[in-house]
């Protein structure tokens, strides 16, 4: 029943054999999750393909520059930014490959990718801002003046703000997504200026 195997690091792992239902006994139970997983897999694949395509597009744009432009100070900064973006977005690509991206992050990134492909860069930027900053209450000024606690006080306390930018890895790949959105925008000459972000 159980099979023990050595992995590449010579660790002992336990693998179990899975059995499939015979004669379609539980076929109706397995169909609903399969459809949902197909949609999830499609979202992961869409994000991953879009990121890889924008990176290749950016790399091709950098390669088209003259040698003088590549060696100049601005050229070196652009090359460094590209390499940094490629490194920062790698965890996102891996999460999409493993299909383990968080549902809220996946839906937001799918929305951003869809808007960018449609040429709606203002809407893509709004979706990016919504995921990066969110709708959380932000305390402005002095939050506790008197001896009485205000009703909305517990909504603005730092411990109650769950935020995606608090995670260093997510912050890096979201910043990279913003850079890739800019690359996608710069490559689209067919989009009206009113649909682009400055």
Secondary structure, 3 states (H helix, E strand, C coil): CEEEEECCCCCEEEEECCCCCHHHCCHHHHHHHHHHHHHHHHHHHHHHHHHHHHHHHHHHHHHCCCHHHHHCHHHHHHHHHHHHHHHHHHHHHHHHHHCCCCHHHHHHHHHHHHHHHHCCHHHHHHHHHHHHCCCCCCCCCCCCCCCCCCHHHHHCCHHHCCCHHHCHHHHHHHHHHHHHHHHHHHHCCCCCHHHCCC
